[in-house]
Amino acid sequence: MLSKAILFTILAAACGVQSSPAPSAAPEEPDIRPPEDDQDDQLFCCETVDLKAMTGEGCKFLPKEQILLCQTILACGDVWALDNGKAACGK
């Protein structure tokens, strides 16, 4: 009878022992792609514009929402300068 109790205790202990779980897959790496190039042109509302030199006189910043309110617009890419109303687009 004592041997049955010991055997039962050993079996119960063995059944309760869990093997270590399989190692989980490595965590996924974060997506580190560069952001899409979604930069907009810088717009200026100018009194006069020289299209050959891509410059303007009497210029002010022009939000896209107000583009219909200006008759003479200078649109520059990501390189531009504005100094005392004189705007110039870079290359």
Secondary structure, DSSP 8 states (H G I E B T S, - for coil): -HHHHHHHHHHHHHHH-------------------------EEEE-SEEETTTTEEES-EE--GGGGGG-SSEEEE-S-EEEETTEEEE--
